[in-house]
Amino acid sequence: MSNVPNQLNERVANKQAVVGVIGLGYVGLPLLDAFLEVGFRCIGFDVDQPKIDSLAAGKSYIRHIPDSQIKAWQDSGRFEATSDMERLAEADAILICVPTPLTASRDPDLRFVEATTEAVSKTLRCGQLVVLESTTYPTTTRDIVLPILEKSGLKVGSDFHLAYSPEREDPGNADYSAKGIPKIVGGITGECSRLAGQLYDHAVAAVIPVGSCEVAEAAKILENVYRAVNIALVNELKVLFDRIDIDVWEVVDAAKTKPFGFQAFYPGPGLGGHCIPIDPFYLSWLARRSGLSTRFIELAGEVNHSMPSYVIERLMKALNDDGKPIKGSAICVLGVAYKKNVDDPRESPSFVLIEELLQLGANLTYHDPYVPTLPSMRHHDLPSMNSSPLTGDFLSSLDAVLIATDHDDVAYDLVAEHAHLIVDTRNAMSGIAKGRARIVKA
């Protein structure tokens, strides 16, 4: 065995190790910030050249990371971004933060992980640490990533090290930055885990070592399945309580006063984001491959995926009470980001709502202060649209406003004053001084 582990250990301990982050999105950029803040030299890698150009110009493309932060990275002399994957050889630690979507049949789509690992394998050298952060099913690191890396002729544990450490980024939540969240770390070997933990220990609140990559991978899936199942429960209760004229939001607020044994989850128009709409299906796929079924998880998925249709039904009935069909009605979807106060549209249920309303013939617009132009989405065929200014005249011209995302930077008093009908999926109008609008919770 070579002295490679000792050399890497020293470089990590002295913060002389170069940290490379592949995938400069909502996970990769905050991760870079965490390592740059404590003094590491960092290289960001992405195949999306406009992102590289933006960073080189000191410009951010993610709202909660301001331009001033990117400029500070540049001014430090310890950061650069590139699309040249051959430069991966310069990094001592390579952290992979690429998307892991689903296929059309809801099976894991690991093409980005595989392509990225192939690129790493081509430049892999002795003394490097590779860590997968992308959310995935248990065994991915060992069964998918490791064989690709070992095509280089190098051996894990002696020539290079490999670990899994799931991302725990919460965009828009100032209380929990990448630096403030404990980091789970599991390696292929004990030494892989130790070295990865030593690296992260410089930059995060705490490192939680676990016995294997598989435990770390499963922990991330559990975190997101837990949320998906509980959101499905409260979504199902919302449909029931609406039927018997009980306000589910008031019910949840009352229940959460119990100081033990209850955690509040809230209903919505469907699931969004990069984790909870996707991860449960990774586990269901793994169960099917193992000859088992995850009926509880699959039922939760069915409930959550049915919510956009429920919202459309509520909107249809509300318009019907006004003697109007959806076809030809002027409807504005308020909010297209998947959660409040962020510019992240990934897997947002708003796109399902927009697509269905367009198919039903609605005269559709949208407003989102954080998403000025409707982005192109992999699974939705949507027209080019820009966010409409939220003015009194605009609101008065509408037949209905559908609140899909409850951004704080929206003048809900103005909406209540000028709109005719508001269908509220987020309880955004709670506590708003009522104007002329009729408000329907959905």
N, C-alpha and C positions, 0 to 999 in steps of 0.2 A: 504493500500500500504506500502511496506517495504521501508527501507532507502537505498535499493540497488542502485538507481540512484545516490544518493549523494556519496556513497562509490566509485562507478566507476568514477564519476566526479572528485573526489579528486585524485584517482590513475592516471587518464589520465593527469590531470593538473600538477601533480608533476613528471610525467614521470616514475612513479613506475609501471604502467600497463605493463603486459607482452603481447607482440604482437605476435600472431601466424599467419603465412602465409601458406596456403595450396596450393600447386602447385608451384614447384620451377623451373619454366621455364623462358621464356623471359619477363614475367610480374612479377612473384613472386620474383626473385632474385633482380632486381632493387628496388622493393618495400621494401624488407628487408634492403637493403643498405640505403634507405632514413630514415628508423626508427632507424637503428643502428647508423647512423651518428649523430643523435640528442640525443642519450643517452638511448634509450629504450632497454630493454632486449627482445630478439626475439627468437622464436622457428620456424624453418622451417619444414613443413610436406610434405612428398611426398611418394606415394606408390611405386615409382621406386627406389629400393634399390641401384642400381649403382650411382644414383645421390647423395643419402645420403652418401654413402661411399666416393665419390669424394670430397664432401664438408668437411667431417670429416678429410680427408687427406690434406685439404687446397688447393684443386685443383678445378678450374673452368671448366665448360663444355660449357660456352658461351663466345665467343671471346671478346666482348667488356667489359666483367667483368674479369679482370686479376686475376691470382692466388694470387698476392700480396694483392688484395682486400679481397679475401676469408680468407687469413692468418690473415689479420688485424682484421677481424670479430672474428676469433678464439682467437687471442691474447687479444682482449678486455674483454674476459670472459663473454660477454653478448649474445653470439650466440651459438646455437646448432641446428643440423638437425636430424630428426628422421622419421621413417616410422611407429612408434607406435601411432596410432590414439587415443588410450586411454589417451595419454598425452595432448589431446586437453583441458582437464579440467584445466590444468595449465595456460592456456592463458586467459587474461582478454578481449582481443579483437581478434577475429578470422576473417581473411581476406581471402576470397575464390577466388583463381585465377586459375581455372581449365578450360580445353578446352570445347568449345561449338561448335562442328562440325555440319555438315549436314548428314542426312541419304542418302542412295542411291537415294531416291526419292526427295531429296532436302527439306526435312522437318527438323525442329529443332531436334537435338539429345542432350537431356539434361541428358543423363545417368550419366555423370561425375559429374554434379551439384547435381543430386539426390543422387547418392551414397555418395558423400562428405557430403551433408546435413544430410543424415542418420547417418554417423559417428559422426558428430557434435552433433546430437540429443541424441545419446547414452551417451554422457558425459556432456551434457549441464547442467550448474549450474546457480544459481541465481547470477546476477552481471556481466554476460558476454555480450559483444557486438559482433554481427555477421554482417559482411558486405560482400555482394556478389560483386565481381569485374568483373566476366566473362561477356563478351558481350552476350546479349540475347534479346528476344523480350519483350515489355512492358507487365506487369502483372506477370512476372516470379517470382519475389521476393515475392509478396503477395500471388499468387495462387499456387506456387510450393514449394518454400522454407519454407514459414511460416507454412503451415500445417504440414510439416515433423518435424520442430522444436517443434511445440506445442504438438506433440505426446509424448514428454518428460513429459507432465503434467504442464510445466511452461507456463506462459502467457507473450506475448510480451507487452512491455510498463511498466510492473510492475516487472516481474522477470528477463527478459532479453530484449535486444534491437536489432533491425534488421534494416539494411539500405542497399541501393544500391549505389555504387560509381564506375562508369565505368573506367576501365584502359585506359590510354592514352599514353602508351609506344610507342616510335618510335625507334626501334633497329637501332643502327649504327649512329644515329643523335646526335652528341656530344652537339649540341646547346639546345637540349630538353631532359634532363634526367628526371627520375621520380620525382626528387626533384624540377624541374623547371617548371612543367606544372600545371596549375590550376586544381583543383579536384572538379568535380560536386558531390554533396552528396544529396540524398533524402532518408528519413526514412519512416518507416511504421507509426510512430507518429512523432509529432514535437520534442519530447524529444529524440527519436531515431536519428533523423536528427541532433539535436544539439550535442549529444554526439559523433556521428561519425565525425561531422565537427570539433569538439574540438580535437579529436585524430589526424586527418589528418593535422590540422592547424600547428602542431609541425613540420611536415616533408615535406610539399609541399609549392609551391610558394604562393598559395591562395586557399581558399575553396569557392566554388560557391554553396550556399544552394538553393535547389529547393523544391517545395511544396509537392512532393511525390516520391516514388520509381519509379512510372510509368513515370514521367517526366524525371528523370535521365536515365532510360532505353531507353526512346525514343530519348533523346538527343544524346546518343552514336550511335544509329542506324542512326539518321539523319546525323551525322558527316561522317559516312562511306558510306551512300547512296549518299551523295553529291559528294564524290570522285568518286564512281563507275560510276555515271551518266556522270560526266564531262570527265572521262577517256574514257567512251564509245563514247562520242561525238567526241573526237579527234581521237580515233581509226577509227571511221567511216569516218571521213574526210581524214585520212591517206590513206584509200583504194581508195577514190575518187581522191585525189590529185596524188597518184601514177599513176592512170589510165591516167591522163592528164599531167603527167610529171612535177608536182610541188612538191617541197621538203616541206613536212609538218613541219619539224623541223625549217626550215627557216621562214615559215609562223607563227608558234607559237612564235619564237623569235622576229619577227617583231611586232606581236600583243601585246606582253607583255610590249612593250615600252609605251603603254597607261597607264597613272598613276592612272586611276580610271576605275571601271566597268569591269575589266578583271583580271582573275587569270590564270596563265599558268598551264596547265596539259599536260602531254606528252604521246605519244602512246607507245605501247610495244607489246610483243608477247602474252599477256594475263595478267590476274590479278593474283597476288600472295599475300602471307601473311595470317595472321590469322583473318583479318577483312573484307576487301572489297570484296573478292570473296564469302563470306559467309553471311554477315549481311543483304544485300538486300533481300535475300531469306527468312530470318526470318520475315521481314516485309511483304513480299508477302504472306507467310503462314498465318500470323496473319490477313491479309486482307481477304483471302479466308475463314478463320474461321468466319469472321464477315460478310460474304456475299458480299464482295466487291472485286475489282480487282485493282492491281497497274500496269497498262499497261506500264507506263513510265519506272518504275523500272525494270519490266520484260524484256522490249525491250533492256534496257541497259545491262542487264545480258546476253541476247542473243548475242549482239554485242561483248561484252568482251569475252564470251566463244567461239566465232567463230574465234578469232584471231590466235590461234595456227594452225588451218587449213589453214588460209590465209598465214601464214609464211611458212608452208610446201609447199603450192602451189608456192610461190615465189622462194623457194629453188629448187623445181622441175624444174621450168622454167629456172632458172639460170644454173643448171646442164645440162639441155637439150641444151642450147646454146653452151655448151662445148661438145655436143654429148654424154652425159653420163646419164644413168638412176639413180634414187636413189638406186635401188637394186644393191648391190655390191659396191657402192661408199663408199669411206672412208670419213666419216663426223665426225667432232669434235664439240660438243655443248660446247660453251665457256660460262660457268657460269650456276650453278644450284640453287644457292640461289635465293630467290624471289625478292631481291633488292640488289643494289650495296653495297659492303663493309661490309656485314654481313654474318654470317654463318647459317642463319635461312632459312631452305628449305620449310617451311610450305606453302602448296598450290601453290608451284612454278609452273608457266607454263612450265618450263623446263622439268618437268616430263611428261607432256602431249606430248611435242615435242619428247622426247626420246622414249616414248612408241610408238608413231605413226611411227617414223623413223625405229625403230626395226621391227615393223609389216610390213613396206614396204621393208625390207630386207637390210637396210643400214648396212655397217660395221662401227659400232658406237663407239666412245670414247667421253670422256668429260674432261674438265679442269676447276677446280675451286680452287683458292688458299685458300679458307676458308672452303671448303667441301672436305676433302681428300678421303673420301669413300662415295659412293652413299648410303644414308640411306634408310631403309625400309619405304615405304609409304603406308598408309591405303588403298588408292584407286588406286594404281598402282602396276602392276605386273612387276617388273624390275629385271634384273639379278644383281649379285654382280659385282660392278665395282669400280675401284680406279681412282682418278684423274691422267691423263697423264701429265708428265712433258712437259712444253711448250718450246721446243727446235727448232732450225732451221731445223734439220733433220726430226723431227716429223711433223712440219708444211708442209714441202716440200712433205711429203708422203701422204698428204691428198688431196682429191678432193674438199672439201669445209669445211670452218669454219663457224659455225652458232653462232653468238653472241647473247646470250639470256639474259645475265646479264652483265652490264657494270662496273665491279669492277675497281677501280683505280689501284690496284696492278697487272696489266696485262701489259706486254710489247707489246702494240699495234703496235709500230714501227717494232718490230720483226715479228709480225703476218703479217703486210703489206709487209714486205720484202720477206718472205719465202712462204706464202700461195699462192695458185693459185686463189681461189675464196673465198670471204668473203660475207656472207649474214648478214647484220647488222640490228638488230631490235631495237637498243638503241641509234643510232647515235654515237656510241663509236669511230668510225673512223674519225669523223669530226675533221679537223685540223691536222690529222696525215700525216706526209710526206709520200706520196704515194710510194709504192714499186712496185713489179711486180703484186701484187694481183688485181684482178678485184673486185670492191666493189659494191654490190647491196643492197640498203636499203629496208627493209621489215617491 
